[in-house]
């Protein structure tokens, strides 16, 4: 059996299949590779963000996340919905772009087409944070008010399929106005007025205290001798000795008077015993 022709069938088929891979499949593979790296916990290398690049290119001195630029520009920079060269296109944050995006307008082609300079939009060669210059953006809003745009996506080598919402354009015309600072008005301190004084007390003051008794001089307190416990013990001992050696008393009969009650007789008898 001659098997050599069959040996080359599979390699030729694999090459043909690899050449037939569409740009969309390649883009999906790049996105899947980034997602697998994030899910595996491996640390991604740092990359350039869109905010510092847009600030450097446009000269619009605004800091913070991209979704805050539109509100920060109010009162400091002119805003509008018509593209101008040098303006910054501010995107509205969405589910797949939670921090928003900012891009500088490099050139206006027509009423629905501009060229952008921006960073960290398309992954190029599997890396994020890449700078893209003079890439196409097309207004796809029904009223041609630039509220929705489709932007060039490098992995597809064509415009992206997603219509991204846009807040508008921030123009760098003129000098940026400083941020307004809130100031609190302070009341002027009240002038200090000198209080009226008298060299001598008034008659009413003297009359009020004319009949007051003279103040008593403080009297010195005389200290009484303190009886200590040692001095008290001999007297207590003598008393106890006299009760111990005393001769018992002979009870006396007390006759109750005619007008006294039996209770009074008991009291007189008790007094007679201990008298």
PyMOL commands that set and color helices and strands:
alter all, ss='L'
color gray80, all
select helices_A, chain A and resi 4-19+23-39+50-58+66-73+154-156+203-208+229-245+262-273
alter helices_A, ss='H'
color red, helices_A
select strands_A, chain A and resi 78-80+88-91+101-110+113-119+131-139+148-153+158-159+164-171
alter strands_A, ss='S'
color yellow, strands_A
deselect
rebuild
show_as cartoon
